Amino acid sequence: MRDFSSNHDALSINTATVRKQWALDRIIDECAHRKIRAISPWRDQVAKVGIDVIARKLKDAGIALSGYCRGGFFPAKDKAGLERALDDNRRAIDEAKLLNAPCLVLVVGSLPGALEGSPDYHDISRARQEVFDGIAKSLEYAREVGMPLAIEPLHPMQAADRACINTLEQALDICDRLDPEQSRALGVAVDLYHVWWDPKLEAQIARAGKNRLFAYHVCDWLTPTRDLVNDRGMMGDGVIELKKCRKWMEDAGYAGFSEVEIFSDYWWSQPGEHVLDTCIQRHREYV
């Protein structure tokens, strides 16, 4: 297993971690100042500054991407909504390509309207089928332009509103059906906040192997967790066995970045400089 204790070369910052403190151009500057070699930006942050500006800043700063957030949210109440989702995912693929991302991360969606508190239907099996169909159709275009897609399973607590794919096993089943040759066109993003609890995690990481493991997200699970979305912990503050999980990833062939992704009202209230410095320290000590 790689030794992270003496440097942070393998650290990436998901830009949600400091999204409340800074705009994306400032995040890039602050990461470059700390010799953080990679980030994973969100589409809304890119759009706010301008994708051409961000592309130039990344190149000038020598910062790579560990992923691009996000595509997905495929289910919809009608055919027109399904088509809008496909169009949006095509745009996300184009943006990821322009920014030279290694993959577009898919948060696949679930019951349409549930995030707003009024789901258009309650049939989660239908939602899963629409997710499968949406990934299949998006994969056709992604293959054309050479942009890998990474399915990110989300914790079951978000099965109704954000993602009806909730385990690594479910995500890999889709990969096996749509990309049986393991061409590296379709894989997974392993976010420990969402999958750390899964008794099949070690086996499913091994099943995924090098050709399916596209991204690796780290933070920690706090006890108690006070908010199901915005109370992620800084590494070392919770109960996730971070080093054990990274060993599983690396034993399976993963050699990419460890991407710190922390949605946290607490950490968003702290100075951005302190957050990034803490990420570096905790990455060396705990990840």
BASEVO-972589 format. One line per 4 residues: number of its first residue (from 0); their letters; for each residue y, x, z of C-alpha. Coordinates in nm, 3 decimals, decimal comma. Layout:
NUM = A = Y X Z | ...;
This chain:
0 = MRDF = 0,000 0,000 0,000 | 0,348 0,126 -0,083 | 0,560 0,272 0,195 | 0,891 0,086 0,221;
4 = SSNH = 1,010 0,258 0,539 | 1,213 0,538 0,386 | 1,404 0,355 0,111 | 1,471 0,011 -0,033;
8 = DALS = 1,387 0,080 -0,396 | 1,154 -0,221 -0,406 | 1,407 -0,462 -0,252 | 1,554 -0,744 -0,456;
12 = INTA = 1,805 -0,998 -0,332 | 1,773 -1,358 -0,436 | 2,138 -1,449 -0,464 | 2,091 -1,774 -0,270;
16 = TVRK = 2,079 -1,549 0,037 | 2,457 -1,490 0,023 | 2,565 -1,773 -0,205 | 2,793 -1,930 0,058;
20 = QWAL = 2,980 -1,603 0,118 | 3,042 -1,473 -0,234 | 3,046 -1,560 -0,601 | 2,782 -1,391 -0,815;
24 = DRII = 3,008 -1,118 -0,952 | 3,092 -1,009 -0,597 | 2,722 -1,020 -0,502 | 2,644 -0,781 -0,786;
28 = DECA = 2,918 -0,543 -0,671 | 2,799 -0,553 -0,309 | 2,438 -0,492 -0,409 | 2,536 -0,203 -0,635;
32 = HRKI = 2,736 -0,050 -0,351 | 2,419 -0,054 -0,135 | 2,196 0,075 -0,415 | 1,999 -0,248 -0,425;
36 = RAIS = 1,825 -0,222 -0,760 | 1,752 -0,588 -0,842 | 1,865 -0,945 -0,787 | 1,741 -1,290 -0,879;
40 = PWRD = 2,038 -1,514 -0,962 | 2,062 -1,893 -0,980 | 2,179 -2,074 -1,289 | 2,471 -2,249 -1,122;
44 = QVAK = 2,600 -1,917 -0,989 | 2,574 -1,763 -1,335 | 2,752 -2,059 -1,496 | 3,038 -2,045 -1,247;
48 = VGID = 3,126 -1,687 -1,342 | 3,006 -1,694 -1,703 | 2,679 -1,566 -1,840 | 2,838 -1,304 -2,067;
52 = VIAR = 3,038 -1,166 -1,773 | 2,726 -1,150 -1,557 | 2,522 -0,982 -1,831 | 2,787 -0,710 -1,866;
56 = KLKD = 2,818 -0,660 -1,491 | 2,443 -0,625 -1,449 | 2,428 -0,366 -1,727 | 2,727 -0,171 -1,595;
60 = AGIA = 2,588 -0,173 -1,240 | 2,237 -0,076 -1,348 | 2,090 -0,376 -1,167 | 1,775 -0,542 -1,298;
64 = LSGY = 1,649 -0,895 -1,239 | 1,333 -0,976 -1,046 | 1,343 -1,333 -1,173 | 1,578 -1,612 -1,278;
68 = CRGG = 1,618 -1,936 -1,082 | 1,530 -2,186 -1,198 | 1,359 -2,405 -1,454 | 1,138 -2,704 -1,381;
72 = FFPA = 1,209 -3,051 -1,244 | 1,006 -3,200 -1,527 | 0,920 -3,554 -1,407 | 1,147 -3,844 -1,501;
76 = KDKA = 1,145 -4,223 -1,495 | 1,147 -4,262 -1,874 | 1,102 -4,080 -2,203 | 1,470 -3,998 -2,235;
80 = GLER = 1,467 -3,830 -1,895 | 1,159 -3,628 -1,987 | 1,332 -3,506 -2,302 | 1,646 -3,410 -2,106;
84 = ALDD = 1,431 -3,204 -1,871 | 1,270 -3,023 -2,163 | 1,611 -2,952 -2,316 | 1,738 -2,814 -1,987;
88 = NRRA = 1,435 -2,590 -1,953 | 1,487 -2,460 -2,303 | 1,843 -2,365 -2,206 | 1,712 -2,198 -1,889;
92 = IDEA = 1,467 -1,995 -2,098 | 1,749 -1,884 -2,327 | 1,965 -1,782 -2,029 | 1,680 -1,586 -1,874;
96 = KLLN = 1,625 -1,407 -2,204 | 1,991 -1,318 -2,241 | 1,993 -1,171 -1,889 | 1,670 -0,979 -1,955;
100 = APCL = 1,485 -1,149 -1,669 | 1,116 -1,067 -1,627 | 1,038 -1,437 -1,573 | 1,191 -1,781 -1,535;
104 = VLVV = 1,087 -1,931 -1,202 | 0,979 -2,295 -1,220 | 1,040 -2,533 -0,930 | 0,844 -2,804 -1,099;
108 = GSLP = 0,987 -3,123 -0,945 | 0,811 -3,434 -0,819 | 0,905 -3,800 -0,776 | 1,225 -3,842 -0,980;
112 = GALE = 1,515 -3,968 -0,773 | 1,354 -3,868 -0,443 | 1,607 -3,593 -0,378 | 1,879 -3,859 -0,387;
116 = GSPD = 1,679 -4,080 -0,153 | 1,563 -4,339 -0,406 | 1,251 -4,240 -0,602 | 1,208 -4,409 -0,937;
120 = YHDI = 0,833 -4,432 -0,882 | 0,580 -4,340 -0,611 | 0,288 -4,217 -0,823 | 0,250 -3,846 -0,744;
124 = SRAR = -0,042 -3,820 -0,986 | 0,193 -3,929 -1,263 | 0,444 -3,668 -1,150 | 0,178 -3,396 -1,161;
128 = QEVF = 0,079 -3,498 -1,511 | 0,442 -3,490 -1,623 | 0,475 -3,144 -1,467 | 0,169 -3,025 -1,658;
132 = DGIA = 0,297 -3,172 -1,985 | 0,644 -3,029 -1,929 | 0,514 -2,680 -1,861 | 0,287 -2,700 -2,165;
136 = KSLE = 0,574 -2,795 -2,395 | 0,815 -2,542 -2,242 | 0,553 -2,271 -2,272 | 0,546 -2,315 -2,649;
140 = YARE = 0,913 -2,220 -2,674 | 0,888 -1,955 -2,403 | 0,616 -1,781 -2,602 | 0,834 -1,785 -2,913;
144 = VGMP = 1,119 -1,601 -2,741 | 0,905 -1,388 -2,511 | 1,007 -1,526 -2,173 | 0,726 -1,553 -1,913;
148 = LAIE = 0,723 -1,863 -1,693 | 0,638 -1,839 -1,322 | 0,522 -2,152 -1,138 | 0,639 -2,148 -0,776;
152 = PLHP = 0,432 -2,369 -0,545 | 0,641 -2,521 -0,266 | 0,539 -2,613 0,087 | 0,378 -2,961 0,118;
156 = MQAA = 0,681 -3,079 0,316 | 0,862 -3,079 -0,020 | 0,587 -3,250 -0,218 | 0,782 -3,574 -0,264;
160 = DRAC = 1,116 -3,443 -0,380 | 1,112 -3,082 -0,502 | 0,761 -2,986 -0,615 | 0,430 -3,166 -0,640;
164 = INTL = 0,256 -2,831 -0,690 | 0,207 -2,713 -0,332 | -0,060 -2,444 -0,327 | -0,123 -2,128 -0,520;
168 = EQAL = -0,458 -2,274 -0,621 | -0,289 -2,571 -0,790 | -0,050 -2,342 -0,975 | -0,329 -2,114 -1,094;
172 = DICD = -0,533 -2,411 -1,213 | -0,243 -2,496 -1,445 | -0,222 -2,135 -1,559 | -0,592 -2,128 -1,639;
176 = RLDP = -0,568 -2,446 -1,846 | -0,257 -2,350 -2,040 | -0,304 -1,973 -2,068 | -0,678 -1,906 -2,038;
180 = EQSR = -0,646 -1,570 -2,209 | -0,410 -1,449 -1,933 | -0,153 -1,333 -2,185 | 0,117 -1,291 -1,916;
184 = ALGV = 0,308 -1,581 -2,069 | 0,241 -1,799 -1,763 | 0,197 -1,693 -1,403 | 0,312 -1,758 -1,049;
188 = AVDL = 0,591 -1,676 -0,808 | 0,447 -1,628 -0,459 | 0,709 -1,735 -0,205 | 0,572 -1,666 0,142;
192 = YHVW = 0,793 -1,930 0,303 | 0,599 -2,190 0,108 | 0,245 -2,051 0,106 | 0,198 -1,833 0,415;
196 = WDPK = 0,005 -2,109 0,598 | -0,258 -2,160 0,325 | -0,611 -2,059 0,441 | -0,695 -1,983 0,077;
200 = LEAQ = -0,394 -1,756 0,021 | -0,575 -1,422 0,019 | -0,844 -1,548 -0,216 | -0,595 -1,712 -0,451;
204 = IARA = -0,377 -1,401 -0,467 | -0,687 -1,204 -0,562 | -0,772 -1,471 -0,819 | -0,425 -1,445 -0,971;
208 = GKNR = -0,446 -1,071 -1,019 | -0,200 -0,849 -1,196 | -0,171 -1,073 -1,503 | -0,058 -1,379 -1,305;
212 = LFAY = 0,154 -1,234 -1,022 | 0,506 -1,238 -1,163 | 0,728 -1,256 -0,853 | 0,706 -1,217 -0,476;
216 = HVCD = 0,957 -1,381 -0,239 | 0,988 -1,293 0,129 | 1,163 -1,428 0,438 | 1,017 -1,559 0,764;
220 = WLTP = 0,906 -1,888 0,921 | 1,092 -1,961 1,243 | 0,944 -2,144 1,539 | 1,083 -2,394 1,584;
224 = TRDL = 1,214 -2,462 1,236 | 1,519 -2,686 1,272 | 1,570 -2,774 0,906 | 1,301 -2,797 0,639;
228 = VNDR = 1,521 -2,644 0,370 | 1,801 -2,441 0,528 | 1,646 -2,270 0,829 | 1,451 -1,983 0,681;
232 = GMMG = 1,425 -1,674 0,897 | 1,517 -1,313 0,836 | 1,207 -1,096 0,806 | 1,080 -1,007 1,153;
236 = DGVI = 1,228 -1,313 1,324 | 0,932 -1,543 1,266 | 0,554 -1,568 1,241 | 0,462 -1,467 0,884;
240 = ELKK = 0,233 -1,162 0,861 | 0,448 -0,997 0,599 | 0,273 -0,663 0,567 | -0,070 -0,825 0,549;
244 = CRKW = 0,045 -1,054 0,269 | 0,203 -0,768 0,075 | -0,123 -0,576 0,102 | -0,302 -0,872 -0,054;
248 = MEDA = -0,044 -0,874 -0,335 | -0,071 -0,502 -0,401 | -0,450 -0,502 -0,376 | -0,441 -0,764 -0,652;
252 = GYAG = -0,227 -0,537 -0,871 | 0,129 -0,645 -0,795 | 0,376 -0,355 -0,808 | 0,708 -0,537 -0,845;
256 = FSEV = 1,002 -0,614 -0,620 | 0,995 -0,787 -0,283 | 1,264 -1,049 -0,332 | 1,444 -1,164 -0,018;
260 = EIFS = 1,525 -1,534 -0,050 | 1,680 -1,690 0,260 | 1,821 -2,041 0,268 | 1,978 -2,046 0,613;
264 = DYWW = 2,279 -2,216 0,762 | 2,281 -1,939 1,022 | 2,276 -1,647 0,780 | 2,523 -1,823 0,549;
268 = SQPG = 2,764 -1,829 0,846 | 2,747 -1,450 0,883 | 2,956 -1,195 0,690 | 2,785 -1,117 0,361;
272 = EHVL = 2,799 -0,744 0,430 | 2,604 -0,794 0,753 | 2,345 -1,010 0,577 | 2,275 -0,752 0,306;
276 = DTCI = 2,265 -0,464 0,552 | 2,019 -0,660 0,766 | 1,804 -0,736 0,460 | 1,781 -0,364 0,387;
280 = QRHR = 1,690 -0,277 0,746 | 1,434 -0,555 0,786 | 1,280 -0,485 0,445 | 1,212 -0,128 0,551;
284 = EYV = 1,075 -0,228 0,890 | 0,883 -0,551 0,835 | 0,808 -0,614 0,468;
